[in-house]
Amino acid sequence: MGSGTSTIELPAGTVITRIGGDSFSASDLHARVTAPGAVTVSSSDTLVVSLEWGISGIALQFNNPLTMHMFVGTSFNGQTLNVARSIFGASDWTTDGIVAPATCVVDQGVCAVSVTKASFYAVTTPVIVAASNS
């Protein structure tokens, strides 16, 4: 995959709130590429990269979409990859909180997507099953 940087752009004036209205400490916010095996995706998908942005186990939302630039590697240039979100990173993957179409076309090794909710994000590619010659 090579090395690269993943970034998150927060537009000026962005307000971050906790879904459900409870309070949270902004000092608990973090962004990090998760370790291999830290997230579990569907068996029909292949995990390319995962990123945690927000506070583990807490659903946050933004009044303005943020743009996430996730480095996936230049070997994916030109490919369309899927993006999904989960509060815990192990189940309940959804595209809710990801601006449609919840995919990205990789450019210079980067998958860029706009999001309106924070949690774990997974960039995946469907499993390619080789056709059998019978």
GUZA-657077 format. One line per field, with one value per residue (C-alpha): x, y, z; residue in three letters. Coordinates in nm, 2 decimals. Each point is the difference from the previous one (the first is absolute). Last residue first. Layout:
<rs>
X = X/... $
Y = Y/... $
Z = Z/... $
residu = Ala/... $
</rs>
This chain:
<rs>
X = -1.60/0.21/-0.07/-0.05/0.22/-0.18/0.10/-0.08/-0.16/0.23/0.00/0.07/-0.11/-0.09/-0.04/-0.20/-0.10/-0.30/-0.06/0.26/0.16/0.23/0.35/0.19/0.37/0.26/0.06/-0.37/-0.22/-0.36/-0.22/-0.32/-0.28/-0.22/-0.11/0.14/0.10/-0.20/-0.22/0.22/-0.03/0.20/-0.19/0.30/0.36/0.11/-0.19/-0.20/0.02/0.04/0.04/0.20/0.01/0.29/0.00/0.34/0.19/0.31/-0.03/0.37/0.07/-0.07/-0.31/0.06/-0.32/-0.10/-0.30/-0.21/-0.23/-0.37/-0.14/-0.23/0.21/-0.11/0.14/-0.08/0.19/0.16/0.35/0.02/0.04/0.19/0.12/0.15/0.00/0.19/-0.04/-0.25/-0.12/-0.38/-0.23/0.10/-0.14/0.23/0.18/0.21/0.32/0.15/0.26/0.05/-0.22/0.11/-0.05/-0.22/-0.08/-0.27/0.02/0.11/-0.33/-0.17/-0.35/-0.35/-0.32/-0.22/-0.11/0.26/0.30/0.07/0.28/-0.05/0.20/0.06/0.31/-0.01/0.16/0.24/0.11/0.34/0.15/0.37/0.20/0.22/0.02/-0.29 $
Y = -2.60/0.31/0.15/0.38/0.17/0.16/0.36/0.11/0.34/0.29/0.17/0.33/-0.03/0.29/-0.01/0.28/0.35/0.12/0.25/-0.15/0.11/-0.25/0.00/-0.32/0.08/-0.19/0.27/-0.01/-0.28/0.03/0.01/-0.16/0.09/0.13/0.20/0.20/-0.24/0.04/-0.30/-0.24/-0.27/-0.26/-0.15/-0.21/0.01/0.36/0.12/0.30/-0.14/0.18/-0.13/0.11/-0.20/0.03/0.11/-0.07/0.26/-0.02/-0.31/-0.10/0.36/-0.09/0.04/0.34/0.13/0.36/0.08/0.31/0.13/0.06/0.30/-0.02/-0.29/-0.31/-0.22/-0.35/-0.12/-0.35/0.13/0.37/0.17/-0.12/-0.36/-0.10/-0.32/-0.11/-0.25/-0.24/-0.27/-0.03/-0.30/-0.12/0.32/0.22/-0.04/0.27/-0.01/-0.29/0.22/0.31/0.30/0.31/0.28/0.30/0.11/0.19/-0.05/0.36/0.11/-0.13/-0.13/0.12/-0.20/0.12/-0.34/0.01/0.19/0.33/0.14/0.36/0.09/0.38/-0.03/-0.32/-0.30/-0.18/-0.35/-0.14/-0.34/0.01/-0.23/-0.31/-0.29/-0.24 $
Z = -1.61/0.00/0.34/0.03/0.25/0.29/0.05/0.35/0.01/0.08/0.34/0.17/0.36/0.22/0.38/0.16/-0.09/-0.19/-0.29/-0.24/-0.33/-0.18/-0.14/-0.07/-0.05/-0.19/-0.25/-0.09/0.12/-0.11/0.31/0.11/0.24/-0.29/0.18/0.30/0.28/0.32/-0.07/-0.22/0.26/0.18/0.30/0.11/0.13/-0.03/0.30/-0.15/-0.35/-0.33/-0.36/-0.31/-0.32/-0.25/-0.36/-0.17/-0.19/0.23/0.22/-0.03/0.12/0.36/0.22/0.15/0.15/-0.08/0.21/-0.09/0.27/-0.07/0.19/0.31/0.12/0.18/0.29/0.09/0.31/0.02/-0.05/-0.03/-0.34/-0.30/-0.03/-0.33/-0.19/-0.31/-0.29/0.16/-0.24/-0.01/-0.04/0.35/0.14/0.20/0.33/0.14/0.22/-0.21/-0.15/0.22/-0.04/-0.17/0.25/0.07/0.35/0.20/0.38/0.05/-0.15/0.32/-0.05/0.08/-0.06/-0.29/-0.14/-0.27/0.14/-0.16/-0.21/-0.14/-0.31/-0.02/-0.22/-0.20/0.16/-0.24/0.11/-0.10/-0.09/-0.08/-0.22/0.00/-0.24/-0.06 $
residu = Ser/Asn/Ser/Ala/Ala/Val/Ile/Val/Pro/Thr/Thr/Val/Ala/Tyr/Phe/Ser/Ala/Lys/Thr/Val/Ser/Val/Ala/Cys/Val/Gly/Gln/Asp/Val/Val/Cys/Thr/Ala/Pro/Ala/Val/Ile/Gly/Asp/Thr/Thr/Trp/Asp/Ser/Ala/Gly/Phe/Ile/Ser/Arg/Ala/Val/Asn/Leu/Thr/Gln/Gly/Asn/Phe/Ser/Thr/Gly/Val/Phe/Met/His/Met/Thr/Leu/Pro/Asn/Asn/Phe/Gln/Leu/Ala/Ile/Gly/Ser/Ile/Gly/Trp/Glu/Leu/Ser/Val/Val/Leu/Thr/Asp/Ser/Ser/Ser/Val/Thr/Val/Ala/Gly/Pro/Ala/Thr/Val/Arg/Ala/His/Leu/Asp/Ser/Ala/Ser/Phe/Ser/Asp/Gly/Gly/Ile/Arg/Thr/Ile/Val/Thr/Gly/Ala/Pro/Leu/Glu/Ile/Thr/Ser/Thr/Gly/Ser/Gly/Met $
</rs>
